[in-house]
Amino acid sequence: MATVTIRNLSDEAHRALKVRAAQHDHSTEAEMRAILEAAVRPARRLRLGTALSEMSRKIGLTNADVEALDQARAGAPHRMAHSITVPAETDSSA
């Protein structure tokens, strides 16, 4: 485990840390660890499977829909996307 030294912490901040630690029944050091851990870790980590599941529910996708897509994909040969060329705009004021 790493050790961190905080220099030049104001007396007010140190007192506030002590009070906060006492309110949480922690030592000042444990309170600082908890504060730092909370600051650097996201409150809610994005989980891809959960996000996809929520999106599917919102649009009304069912298991039968997913099975139909799987069957259609299994029977269809893989096709590469074709590029579309869009003509450049011309200056009609010339």
URCOR-V705649 format. One record per run of one state. SS is the DSSP state (~ for helix, > for strand, _ for the rest). FROM is the first residue (numbers start at 1). TO is the last residue. If there is no record, write none. Layout:
ss = <SS:SS>
from = <FROM:FROM>
to = <TO:TO>
//
This chain:
ss = <_:~:_:~:_:~:_:~:_>
from = <1:11:24:28:41:48:60:63:76>
to = <10:23:27:40:47:59:62:75:94>
//
